[in-house]
Amino acid sequence: MPHKAIEIDGLTKDYYTGFWRKRPHRALDGLTLQVENGEVFGFLGPNGAGKSTTLKLLMGLMFPTAGTARILGRSIEDVGMHKQIGYLPEQPYFYDYLTGRELLDYFARFFGYGPSERRERVDRFLERVGLSAAANIQLRKYSKGMLQRVGIAQAILHDPQVVFLDEPMSGLDPVGRREVRDIILDMRKHGRTVLFSTHILSDAEMLCDRVGVLLSGKLQGVGSPSEILDVRVQGMEILFELPPGRALPPDLAEQTTQTGSRLRVEVPEEELYAALERLHLRQARILSVTPIKATLEDYFFQLVGRENGEHHAVEISKE
Amino acid sequence: MHTWVVAINTFREAVRDRVLYNLIFFSLLMMGAAVLVGGISIGIEHLVIVNLGLTAISIFGIVMAVFIGVGLVYKEIDKRTLYALLARPIRRWEFLTGKYAGLLLTLAVNTALMTVGLAMALLYVSHGFLRADFSILVAIYFILLELALITALALLFSCFCSPMISTILTIGLYIAGVFSSDIRSFGALTGSSLAGGITSALYYVLPNFHNFNVIAAAAHGEAIPAALIVQNTLYAMAYIALVLFPAAAIFSHRDLK
């Protein structure tokens, strides 16, 4: 039976703060999660939720207080497994005395490629991230977006099976974000597994097979973006225009707003047809009917609000 | 293999950070000394140039070993350049020994170039080399061993201390190591068995830098015994291993936040 790409079991990390009397702060609390091969998985959560901590634990940059994890069936303590994974750290910073080409060549040397293969790969991936023209410029002269691009190039340079990207869209302009999205989709097309953390929820909605939401070190839930959104259709929006002299139906008048000649009303999903019927009786011209779905962003804020003591009825599928 | 990849990059970093610019100061010092000594000294030009040259090579090397050594690991953690690197199939001890070897390579190249400068100054004042000048090369070899040991100490401290604390500890240990024989003698002079025991223990525990200093002998053209060369080589290798093992152990278990 093939191994799952990522298996995390009860991963916990405590940080100790304070000088004299060290107090533990739990950054990650019993994270259990599995990511399938070929899946694009989005890791969502506000700052300090534990996303980067999780990735650092998986990369062996930190050591767990409790729990275990396996990547492609091999323990995260097994450095040999790193041949099959790629990692983009958050806000990456590389040796600024190297050029983009030298940096990629340096990293490629750890995989035992010969000079000609290194050269070919470096050129290919510099082009892939749009840095061919800046290949021979020292990294200290790179913009934040360029550093992010070279960071992505170094993460995928060796064609890894599993790629971990910590905030890959950070610092990128819309063109750069689109290019990174294309790279992620291309990796998925080639059967690679991608786990990335992000604050940009539209990217998660667009790219991810599944997302996991982390809050204060605890996994709140896992599911596909559509699963999460489908359970929370908040109502229907009707855009319409009325002929001159026609009044609004009394029961809709209160909720209706007007911009120029256009009127907008939100009604519960089950009252949609009755509302349309009443508008039809007044010879209203219906311009559009749109379901109002909460965005992942709304969902996110609801979770944060719940964490802060507010209670919202948010249900998502749990694994 | 991975160690060598990291070492070469560390050397490249030192070169691009203009570390070797110190050679300009060394060259100016040697040229000035040669011209000055040639004008005013009678018969001791060789002695003065060798003394000055070897002392300068030692001081320049120590300053580099300490100040670059304490930042070797710290800088990588602080700037987070280490994160992407350790995601490669490289073990932490390979990274650490690579950084160490890279700085040693830098120090060796720097020392070799300074040796050429010293040789040219000697050629200027003595118009040739003597057979006894071989001792100068032995003295330079001992300086390199000393630098290798200092670098190892700086690297050890930098695995768990800030650069400032690491600098203080490394320089403090170097000074204590230079005077370790005197510390033991002082303990014996007190007449107290406790003080004598403590200072004797310190003598054996502290790195003995005193034995690496043969500058005076080299300046006077005295031959350096082969036994001392073997003893210093083995001592330095053993002590460096004793320092690098705990450094690797500490670094291998450290959280990189």
Contacts between the chains, C-beta under 8 A, distances in Angstrom:
chain1	res1	chain2	res2	distance
A	15	B	257	7.4
A	56	B	83	7.7
A	56	B	256	7.1
A	56	B	257	7.9
A	59	B	83	7.4
A	59	B	86	6.9
A	59	B	87	5.1
A	60	B	86	6.7
A	61	B	82	8.0
A	61	B	83	6.0
A	61	B	86	6.0
A	61	B	87	8.0
A	61	B	255	7.6
A	61	B	256	4.4
A	62	B	255	4.3
A	62	B	256	6.3
A	62	B	257	7.0
A	63	B	253	7.0
A	63	B	255	6.2
A	79	B	89	5.6
A	79	B	90	7.0
A	79	B	91	5.3
A	80	B	89	5.9
A	81	B	89	7.9
A	82	B	87	6.0
A	82	B	88	5.8
A	82	B	89	4.2
A	82	B	90	7.7
A	83	B	89	4.8
A	85	B	87	6.9
A	86	B	87	7.2
A	87	B	83	7.4
A	87	B	84	6.5
A	87	B	87	3.7
A	88	B	84	7.5
A	89	B	80	6.3
A	89	B	83	4.0
A	89	B	84	5.8
A	91	B	80	7.8
A	92	B	80	7.5
A	92	B	83	7.5
A	92	B	84	6.4
A	93	B	79	5.3
A	93	B	80	5.1
A	93	B	81	6.0
A	94	B	81	5.9
A	94	B	84	6.7
A	95	B	9	7.2
A	95	B	13	6.6
A	95	B	81	5.6
A	97	B	12	7.3
A	97	B	13	5.6
A	97	B	16	4.0
A	97	B	17	6.6
A	98	B	9	8.0
A	98	B	12	7.7
A	106	B	5	7.2
A	106	B	9	5.7
A	107	B	84	7.1
A	107	B	85	7.5
A	107	B	88	6.4
A	109	B	5	4.7
A	110	B	2	6.1
A	110	B	5	6.5
A	110	B	88	3.9
A	110	B	89	6.1
A	110	B	90	5.7
A	111	B	88	7.5
A	111	B	89	7.3
A	112	B	1	7.9
A	151	B	84	7.0
A	154	B	84	5.9
A	155	B	84	7.7
A	155	B	87	7.9
A	164	B	87	8.0
